[in-house]
């Protein structure tokens, strides 16, 4: 399986037509069609459903698309690293993480390194713990920032000098906003909006099964959930400091009682061979927090 064939397959998936992909690639349509037929024979699977106007991916095609994106991305990164010449430290460091104010600690390291090595570049990806772990495992990111009780047994990790506070986002005019803190009995019978990653923490805090709670929605990133809270759809249980709760925001945040906090870790794959840029980032975070 050649990398060129995968690049061309991805172009077809993006364009939706053989003709559009061929034009974007500056090759003939018959040549591209033949290469895709050869790829299907090589894999023993049909990758496309050819309609009158557009091409759709089969289930096998969708699986190949996910893998091809990983393979092409890794190939591009490898080529970029080996094109760097001279003694200047350069290259890209890819960091993924959940939404947390502790990202400011990572930003301080990035700012320091970027000032010292102007050719270094940084790529950020936001996602929940499951997404970040998958990207770490497949090499699409170098480091992952995890919040709370994520399972990090298969990674190397450093605990950050910060903790996030759990609480509830609600409409600013909600009666509960008059309280300084929110207790389990205050919201146990109200519509709730939970993070998909917070099951363990919430079961412990509520001291009851989710089946006995009125969970009207779940979320993986907070911005859209905050819109639901602003509309009065439910009470969003989340971490403090992620969305605006100023007077004009229409939202209020109240911490939980009893208090609940989340530890934060930055992690990477065991035995990972890093690029010079990623290695410099790791060295610095070890100096600071290791």
N, C-alpha and C positions, 0 to 999 in steps of 0.2 A: 504494500500500500504506500504510494508516494505522497509526500506532503503537498505536492502541486495538485494532485487529484483532490485532496481534502480541501485545499483552498478554493478550488473551483466548485466543489460540492457546496461549500458554505455560501459562495456567491449565488448559486442557483436558489438556495434556501432563502436568501435575503431578497433576491429580485423577484422570485416567484415565477419566472419564465426562463426557458433556455435562451431565447433570443435576447432578453434583457441582460442576462448574465454574460452571454457571449460578447455583447456590445461593451459592457463594463470591463471585461477582461481583454478586449481587443483581439479576440480570436474568432474563428468561424463557428457558426452554429453547428454544422455537421461534425466538426472536430470535437466540440464540447459534448455533443450527444454521444459520440462513440466512446469518449473517455468515461462518461457516466455509466454507459452500458458495461464497459470493462470493469468498473468499480463494483457494480452490482454482481457481475459474474464472480469476481474475486471474493466478495463477501458472502455469496450465496443467498442474497436477500434482495427483494425489491425495495428500492429506496424512495421512489416517487410514484404518485398517482397522477397521470398526465390527463388533465381536463382540457376543455375547449379553450379556455382563456388562461388558466393558471395551473401551475404544478403544485401539488400538495405533498408533504412528506408522509410516508407510511409510518407505522410505529417503529419499524427498524430504522427508517430515515431519521426520526426524531432522536433515537438513541445514538445514532452515528453523529448527528449534529452536536449533541452535548459533548461527546468524546472528541470530535474533530476540533471544536473550539478550544478544548484544553490542550490538545496536541499542538495546534498551530500557535497558540499563545505561548506555550513553553518553547517551541522552536524559535519564535520571534525574540523572546527574551534571551535565549542562549546566543543567538546571532548578535544581538545588541551588545551583550557583555563582551564578546570576543572581538568586536569592532573597536572597543575602547583601547587606545594606545597611550604610551607615555606613563608618567608617574601620577598624573592627576586622578583623584578618586572620583569615579563617575558611575552612573548606572541608576536603575530604578529599584526602590524598596516598596513592596506592596504590603499594606496593612489593612486588616479588616477588623471590625468590631461592632458591638452593640451600641446603642445610644447611651452615652454616659458623660457627665461632666468631667470624668477622669481622663477623657481624651485630651484635655488640656495639658496633662503631664506628657503625653506622647507628642503633642504639638510643640512643647518646649524643646524636646530632644530634636525634633525635625528642624525647628528654626535654628538651633545651634549647629547642626550638621550642615544645613544648607548654606549657612553663612560661612562656614569653614571650607566647604567643598561645593562651589556654585554649580558644578556639573551633575551633582546628585539630584535625582527626581523622586517624587513620592506619589504613590497611588493609594487612594483610600476607598474602601468598600464598606458600606453599612449593611448590617444584616443581623439576624438572630443567631443564637449559639449554634444551632444545627447547620445553618448556612455557612457560618465562619469555619466550623470544623470541617465541613465538606471541602471548602476551598483550601484549607490548610492541607488536607489529606491528598488533594489532587495537584498541589503545587501552584495553584492560582494566586495565592498570597504567601508571603514569607512569615508574617506574624499575625496573630489573632488576639484581640482584646476581649476577654470574657468577663461577664458580670454575674455574680452570684454562684449558684451551686452547679456549674457545668462540670461534667466529668472530664478531667484533664489527665487521666492516668497514662495515656499513650503519648503525652507531649512533655517537653521540658517547659517549665513555666516559672515566672517571677511574680511574686505578689507585689502589687503597687501600694504606695503609701497613701491610700485613700479608701474611703468606704462611701457607698451611695445609700441614701435614706429612702425607704419605701413609704409611700403615702397614697393619697387619693386626690385626683383631679376632678373638679366638679364646677358647675356654674357658680359664678361669683355671688349670685343672689340666692343660692340654695341655703336653706336653714342650717345645714351642717357646716357651712362656711363660717358660721358664728362661733363654732367650737375651735379650740386650739389644736385638738387631736381627734382622730377618728378611732373608735373602738369597734371590735367585731360586731357587737350587737347593734351598732348604729347603722350598718349597711348590709347585714346578713340577709335581710328580707327585701333589699332594694335591687334594682337592675344593675348588674356589674359588667364591666368590660375588663378582661384580663389579658395580659401578655401570654402567648402560647408557651413561653419558657419559664413561667413563674409557678407552675403547679405545685412543686414541692414546698416552696416558701409559703404559698397561700394556704395550702392544706394545714401546715403547721400553725400559721397565725390564726386562721378561722377556727381550727380544731373541729372541722367537720368536712365531709366529703363534698366535692363539687356538685354531685347530683342533688344536694340539698340547698344549693345556691341558685339564684336567678342570674345566670351568665347569659346576657343577651348578645354579646359579641366578643371576639378575640382579635388580637392584633399582633404583628411582629415588630413594627416600628410605630412610635408614639404620635407622630404628627397627625395622621388621619384619625386616630383614636381621640385625640384632643378635640377635633371638630365634632365628633359624636358627643363628647362631654359638653361642649359649648351649646349643642342643640338640646341638651337635657335627655339624651337617649339612655345614658347610664353613667355610673361612677367609675372612672378609670383608675385602676390600681396600678401604679407605676413608680418610677424612681424620680426623685426631686431634681430640678435644675435642667430639665431637658427642653421643656416648652415654656413660653412666656406666660407669666401669671401677673403681669403688671395691671394697673387699674383699668387700662383700656383693653385688656385681652378678653375680658368676660369670663375668665377662669380664676379659680382659687385652688391652692394645694394645701392639704393638711396632712401632717405625718401620722403614722399609725401609732396606736397605743394598745398593747405594749409595743415599744419601738422595735423596728425590724430594719436591719442594715444588710448591705450586700458587699462582700469582698470583691476585689478586682484583680485580675491576673492578665499578664501578657504571655502568650505561649507560642511555641514553634515545634516543628516535627523533630523527634529524636534523630540524631545522626544526620541531620540536614547539612548538605554542602551548600554554603551560602556564596553568593556573589560578593565581590569586595565591598560594594555599597551596603548590602544587607549585613555583612559581617561587621562593618563599622557601626551600624545601628545597634546590633546586638552587643558589641563591646561597650558602647556608651550606656545602654540601659542596665547592663551588669555592673558597671562602675557606680551608677546612681542607686540602684535598688537591689542588686544581687547580693 
